[in-house]
Amino acid sequence: MATLSLRGKGFVDEIAALLSAQIPQSGISCEQIASLRKTVGKAVIHLLVFEKYYMRSSNRASLTVLITGADGHVAVDAVGAGGGQGALFRFSWGVEEDFVREVASILRRHGFSQ
């Protein structure tokens, strides 16, 4: 499992649209499989879920991205999981970290940081 937390300025809906458009471009086998949007008071929350097949681990990995924010401040948390191979060994060849790094790369180009 790999995790990431970044903060930046912007609007939650725009950041969600950006990630929904760019993450699937990270590989031919990458797809967005779910998305949810909620509003709680002033806060807007998006939950995005992606899957990607990695040949090096012969397995699919998942990426869950939580985007929250209000008043022009946005927090993005990402969790990559499920890239392990085999029932007993959870060796993943780094696929979860690669999936999470894709989110970091996109957001850092838009001024996000830790």
C-alpha positions as CSV (number, residue, x, y, z in Angstrom):
1,M,0.0,0.0,0.0
2,A,1.2,3.5,-0.8
3,T,-0.3,6.8,0.4
4,L,0.0,10.5,-0.5
5,S,-1.4,13.7,0.9
6,L,-1.1,17.0,-0.9
7,R,-2.6,20.5,-0.4
8,G,-3.1,23.3,-2.8
9,K,-5.3,26.1,-4.1
10,G,-8.2,25.7,-6.5
11,F,-11.7,24.3,-6.7
12,V,-12.5,20.7,-5.8
13,D,-14.7,20.1,-8.9
14,E,-11.9,21.3,-11.2
15,I,-9.2,19.2,-9.5
16,A,-11.5,16.1,-9.7
17,A,-12.1,16.7,-13.4
18,L,-8.3,17.2,-13.9
19,L,-7.5,13.9,-12.2
20,S,-10.4,12.0,-13.9
21,A,-9.1,13.1,-17.3
22,Q,-5.3,12.6,-16.7
23,I,-5.0,9.5,-14.5
24,P,-6.5,7.2,-17.1
25,Q,-3.9,8.5,-19.6
26,S,-1.2,6.9,-17.4
27,G,-1.6,3.5,-19.2
28,I,-3.8,1.7,-21.7
29,S,-5.1,-0.5,-19.0
30,C,-6.0,2.3,-16.6
31,E,-9.7,3.2,-16.1
32,Q,-11.8,5.1,-13.6
33,I,-14.3,2.7,-12.1
34,A,-16.2,4.9,-9.7
35,S,-16.8,8.4,-8.6
36,L,-18.9,10.1,-5.9
37,R,-19.5,13.8,-5.1
38,K,-20.9,15.1,-1.9
39,T,-21.4,18.6,-0.4
40,V,-21.3,19.0,3.4
41,G,-21.9,22.6,4.4
42,K,-19.3,24.6,2.5
43,A,-17.1,21.6,1.8
44,V,-17.2,19.7,-1.5
45,I,-15.9,16.1,-1.5
46,H,-15.0,13.9,-4.4
47,L,-14.1,10.2,-4.2
48,L,-12.5,8.7,-7.3
49,V,-11.5,5.1,-7.8
50,F,-9.2,3.8,-10.6
51,E,-7.9,0.4,-11.6
52,K,-4.8,-0.4,-13.6
53,Y,-3.3,-3.7,-14.8
54,Y,0.5,-4.0,-14.3
55,M,2.3,-6.6,-16.4
56,R,5.3,-6.7,-14.1
57,S,3.2,-7.9,-11.2
58,S,0.6,-9.7,-13.3
59,N,-2.1,-8.0,-11.2
60,R,-4.4,-5.1,-11.0
61,A,-3.8,-2.2,-8.6
62,S,-6.4,0.2,-7.3
63,L,-6.1,3.9,-6.7
64,T,-8.5,5.7,-4.4
65,V,-8.4,9.5,-4.4
66,L,-10.2,11.6,-1.9
67,I,-10.5,15.3,-2.8
68,T,-11.9,17.7,-0.2
69,G,-12.0,21.5,0.0
70,A,-13.8,24.7,0.6
71,D,-13.1,28.4,0.0
72,G,-10.4,27.8,-2.6
73,H,-8.3,25.4,-0.5
74,V,-8.1,21.8,-1.6
75,A,-6.7,18.6,0.0
76,V,-6.0,15.5,-2.0
77,D,-5.4,12.1,-0.4
78,A,-4.5,9.1,-2.5
79,V,-4.1,5.4,-1.6
80,G,-2.7,2.8,-4.0
81,A,-3.4,-0.8,-3.1
82,G,-3.9,-4.3,-4.4
83,G,-0.8,-4.6,-6.5
84,G,0.5,-7.6,-4.6
85,Q,1.1,-11.0,-6.2
86,G,0.1,-14.3,-4.7
87,A,-1.9,-15.4,-1.7
88,L,0.9,-15.6,0.8
89,F,3.4,-13.0,-0.5
90,R,2.4,-9.3,-0.9
91,F,5.4,-8.3,-3.0
92,S,4.0,-5.8,-5.5
93,W,7.1,-4.7,-7.6
94,G,6.3,-1.1,-6.5
95,V,3.0,-0.8,-8.5
96,E,1.1,0.9,-5.7
97,E,3.8,3.6,-5.4
98,D,3.8,4.1,-9.2
99,F,0.1,4.7,-9.2
100,V,0.2,7.2,-6.4
101,R,3.2,9.0,-8.0
102,E,1.0,9.6,-11.0
103,V,-1.3,11.7,-8.8
104,A,1.6,13.5,-7.3
105,S,3.0,14.4,-10.7
106,I,-0.3,15.8,-12.0
107,L,-0.9,17.8,-8.8
108,R,2.6,19.2,-8.4
109,R,2.3,20.7,-11.9
110,H,-0.6,22.6,-10.6
111,G,1.1,24.0,-7.5
112,F,0.2,21.3,-4.9
113,S,2.6,20.4,-2.2
114,Q,2.7,18.6,1.1
